[in-house]
């Protein structure tokens, strides 16, 4: 990973943390830190980073509902991936500053971080390829992400929404669009992370030609295999661009054999080897009970994953 990209990802995480903490105001100043006694033995240095586990709001029961933040805390999650929606009935959504404040307060009150922002709908037609609405919604999402205290945007580009690499003009148009959005994302400490049906080579071409730490990949090994690619190969190809990771096992618990033909411990070990330090975000169904099944999935992830 380039020095520029490492510096950006570190600083963007700091920006997100600062945005999350800003809502505390002077409250944080009231806390006192007790000095460590001089004679206290030094703590052993660990070679791993504490794992942070989040979950998508849609798998918690509803997109765009601040009450799901409290549910995330009840279950024992560290974070929640929230959705920006575009309701046609005029109801409040995350482009409204009032709704953004509600999310910040819910996150603070419950001690749960907003780990990422998912764009729930890019708009009609072929957004981001030929319709301008998709690009405008991504531009809006950059500011929304910064305002709610996260540094990651999940940009979904599946099937017909994904660029066709047989059409060079279309590829160039999308890459140039990302080049226009990237400086805005960099300025606000946010990464536009593409999650798509594309191969690792195709993701790599987009990211390398955009050449900005403000554009990366949202990696989902299950989806990768579902669309006919090899997640173990693609992780190594995209190692410099993976900003956040979904973990799931279709309709089954994470502890069940993976129906997509790979083993999650192998994915976990490879992510460790490439130096991945980001969130692990559950996108899991609950075959029996939402709370208990999610706790079982959290336990599985904590047992099998480690972060460098």
C-alpha positions in Angstrom: 0.0 0.0 0.0 1.4 3.4 -0.9 2.5 5.8 1.8 -0.1 8.4 0.5 -2.9 5.8 0.9 -1.8 4.7 4.3 -1.6 8.3 5.5 -5.1 9.0 4.1 -6.8 6.0 5.6 -5.2 6.8 9.0 -6.3 10.4 8.8 -9.8 9.6 7.5 -10.3 7.3 10.5 -9.2 10.1 12.7 -11.7 12.5 11.0 -14.5 10.0 11.5 -13.6 9.6 15.2 -13.4 13.4 15.6 -16.8 13.8 14.0 -18.3 11.2 16.2 -16.8 12.7 19.3 -17.7 16.3 18.5 -21.2 15.8 19.6 -20.1 15.3 23.2 -19.1 19.0 23.5 -17.6 19.8 26.8 -18.8 16.5 28.3 -15.6 14.8 27.4 -13.6 17.4 29.3 -15.2 16.4 32.5 -13.6 12.9 32.4 -10.4 12.5 34.4 -7.5 10.2 33.4 -5.8 8.5 36.3 -2.0 8.4 36.0 -0.4 5.0 35.8 1.8 4.3 38.8 5.4 4.4 38.0 6.0 1.0 39.5 3.2 -0.6 37.4 4.6 -3.3 35.1 4.6 -2.6 31.4 1.7 -4.3 29.5 2.8 -6.8 26.9 2.7 -5.5 23.3 0.1 -7.4 21.2 0.7 -8.0 17.5 -3.0 -7.7 16.8 -5.6 -4.9 16.7 -8.9 -5.3 18.5 -11.6 -6.6 16.1 -14.5 -4.2 15.4 -17.7 -5.9 14.4 -20.6 -4.0 12.8 -23.8 -5.0 11.2 -26.0 -3.7 8.4 -29.2 -1.9 9.5 -31.3 -3.9 6.9 -30.2 -7.1 8.6 -31.1 -5.6 12.0 -34.6 -5.2 10.7 -35.0 -1.9 8.9 -33.0 0.6 6.9 -32.7 4.2 8.0 -34.2 3.6 11.5 -32.2 5.2 14.4 -33.8 2.7 16.8 -31.6 0.0 15.3 -28.6 1.6 16.9 -29.9 0.7 20.3 -30.6 -2.8 19.1 -27.0 -3.1 17.9 -25.8 -2.2 21.4 -28.2 -4.8 23.0 -26.8 -7.5 20.8 -23.2 -6.6 21.5 -22.1 -5.1 18.3 -19.4 -2.4 18.0 -20.9 -0.6 15.1 -23.8 -0.3 12.6 -23.8 0.3 8.9 -26.7 2.7 8.2 -28.5 3.4 4.9 -29.2 6.7 3.2 -32.6 6.4 1.6 -34.5 8.7 -0.8 -38.2 8.5 0.2 -40.7 10.0 -2.2 -43.2 10.9 0.4 -41.1 13.7 1.9 -40.3 11.8 5.2 -37.1 12.6 6.9 -33.9 10.9 5.8 -30.2 11.2 6.2 -29.8 14.1 3.9 -31.7 16.1 6.6 -29.4 17.6 9.2 -32.0 16.8 11.9 -31.8 13.1 11.0 -28.0 13.3 11.0 -28.1 14.7 14.5 -30.4 12.0 15.6 -28.0 9.3 14.4 -25.0 11.0 16.0 -26.9 11.2 19.3 -28.1 7.6 19.1 -24.6 6.4 18.4 -23.2 8.4 21.3 -25.9 7.4 23.8 -25.4 3.7 23.0 -21.7 3.6 22.5 -22.0 2.2 19.0 -20.1 3.7 16.1 -21.5 4.3 12.7 -19.0 2.2 10.8 -20.2 3.0 7.3 -23.0 4.6 5.1 -24.7 2.4 2.5 -26.4 4.1 -0.5 -29.8 2.4 -0.6 -30.8 3.6 -4.0 -28.8 5.2 -6.8 -31.9 6.2 -8.7 -33.7 5.1 -11.9 -32.3 3.9 -15.2 -28.6 3.2 -15.3 -27.4 5.5 -12.5 -23.7 6.4 -12.3 -23.3 5.2 -15.9 -25.6 7.3 -17.9 -28.1 9.0 -15.5 -26.8 12.0 -13.5 -28.9 11.3 -10.4 -26.6 8.5 -9.3 -23.5 10.7 -9.3 -25.3 13.4 -7.4 -26.4 11.0 -4.8 -22.8 9.8 -4.3 -21.7 13.4 -4.0 -24.4 14.0 -1.4 -23.4 10.8 0.5 -19.8 12.0 0.9 -21.0 15.0 3.0 -23.6 12.9 4.9 -20.9 10.3 5.8 -18.7 13.0 7.2 -21.6 14.6 9.1 -22.6 11.3 10.9 -19.0 10.4 11.8 -18.0 7.7 9.4 -15.3 7.5 6.8 -16.8 4.8 4.5 -19.5 4.8 1.8 -20.7 1.6 0.4 -21.4 2.3 -3.3 -23.4 -0.7 -4.7 -22.8 -1.4 -8.4 -24.2 -4.9 -9.2 -25.2 -6.5 -12.5 -26.6 -3.8 -14.8 -25.4 -1.1 -12.6 -21.8 -2.3 -12.9 -19.7 -1.0 -15.8 -19.3 -3.3 -18.8 -15.6 -3.8 -19.5 -16.4 -4.7 -23.1 -17.4 -1.1 -23.5 -14.2 1.0 -23.3 -16.0 4.3 -23.6 -18.2 3.4 -20.6 -15.3 2.4 -18.5 -13.5 5.6 -19.2 -16.6 7.6 -18.4 -17.0 5.9 -15.0 -13.3 6.3 -14.2 -13.4 10.0 -15.1 -16.5 10.3 -12.9 -14.7 8.8 -9.9 -11.8 11.2 -10.6 -14.1 14.1 -10.3 -15.6 12.8 -7.0 -12.3 11.7 -5.4 -11.0 15.1 -4.4 -14.2 15.9 -2.6 -14.0 12.5 -0.8 -10.4 13.1 0.1 -11.1 16.6 1.5 -13.8 15.2 3.8 -11.8 12.2 4.9 -14.2 9.7 3.3 -13.6 6.7 1.0 -16.1 5.8 -1.7 -15.9 2.0 -1.5 -17.3 0.1 -4.5 -19.1 -3.1 -3.9 -20.0 -4.8 -7.1 -20.2 -7.9 -9.3 -16.9 -7.1 -11.0 -13.8 -9.2 -10.8 -10.8 -8.3 -8.8 -8.9 -7.3 -12.0 -11.8 -5.0 -13.0 -11.9 -3.4 -9.5 -8.2 -3.0 -9.6 -8.3 -1.2 -13.0 -10.8 1.4 -11.7 -9.0 2.0 -8.5 -5.5 2.2 -10.0 -6.6 4.5 -12.8 -8.5 6.8 -10.4 -5.4 6.7 -8.2 -7.0 8.4 -5.2 -7.2 7.1 -1.6 -10.7 8.5 -1.7 -11.9 5.6 -3.9 -11.6 2.0 -2.8 -13.3 -1.4 -2.6 -16.0 -2.7 -0.2 -15.2 -6.4 -0.3 -17.7 -9.2 0.2 -16.2 -12.6 -0.2 -19.6 -14.3 -0.4 -20.8 -12.0 -3.2 -17.4 -12.4 -4.9 -17.9 -16.2 -5.1 -21.6 -15.8 -6.0 -20.6 -13.8 -9.1 -18.1 -16.4 -10.2 -14.9 -15.0 -8.8 -12.3 -16.4 -6.4 -12.3 -14.4 -3.2 -8.9 -15.6 -2.1 -7.4 -14.5 -5.4 -9.3 -11.2 -5.4 -8.2 -10.3 -1.9 -4.6 -10.5 -2.9 -5.2 -8.5 -6.1 -7.1 -5.7 -4.3 -5.2 -5.7 -1.0 -4.2 -2.0 -1.3 -7.8 -0.9 -1.9 -10.0 -3.0 0.5 -11.5 -0.5 2.9 -14.3 -2.5 4.6 -15.5 -6.1 4.5 -18.9 -7.8 4.7 -19.1 -11.2 6.3 -22.1 -13.5 5.8 -23.1 -17.1 5.0 -26.4 -16.7 3.1 -29.3 -18.0 5.2 -27.1 -19.9 7.5 -25.0 -19.1 10.6 -21.4 -18.2 10.1 -20.4 -21.4 11.8 -22.1 -23.6 9.2 -20.1 -24.7 6.1 -20.0 -21.9 3.6 -22.3 -22.6 0.7 -20.1 -20.6 -1.7 -17.2 -23.2 -1.6 -14.6 -21.3 0.5 -13.7 -21.5 4.2 -14.1 -18.4 6.3 -10.9 -19.1 8.4 -9.0 -19.0 5.1 -10.4 -15.6 4.3 -9.7 -14.4 7.8 -6.1 -15.6 7.6 -5.5 -13.9 4.2 -7.0 -10.6 5.4 -4.6 -10.7 8.3 -1.6 -11.4 6.0 -2.4 -8.5 3.8 -2.6 -6.2 6.8 -6.3 -5.5 6.8 -7.3 -3.4 9.9 -10.8 -2.3 9.1 -14.3 -3.2 10.2 -15.9 -6.7 9.8 -19.6 -6.0 9.0 -22.1 -8.7 9.4 -24.7 -8.9 6.6 -26.2 -12.0 8.1 -29.7 -13.4 8.2 -31.2 -14.9 11.4 -32.5 -18.4 10.7 -33.8 -18.7 14.3 -33.7 -15.6 16.4 -32.1 -12.2 15.5 -30.4 -11.5 18.8 -29.2 -15.0 19.6 -28.1 -15.8 16.0 -26.3 -12.5 15.7 -24.5 -13.1 19.0 -23.4 -16.5 17.7 -22.1 -14.9 14.5 -20.2 -12.3 16.5 -18.6 -15.1 18.6 -17.6 -16.9 15.4 -16.0 -13.8 13.9 -14.1 -13.0 17.1 -12.8 -16.6 17.3 -11.7 -16.8 13.7 -10.5 -13.4 12.7 -7.6 -11.3 13.8 -6.4 -7.9 12.6 -2.8 -7.0 12.0 
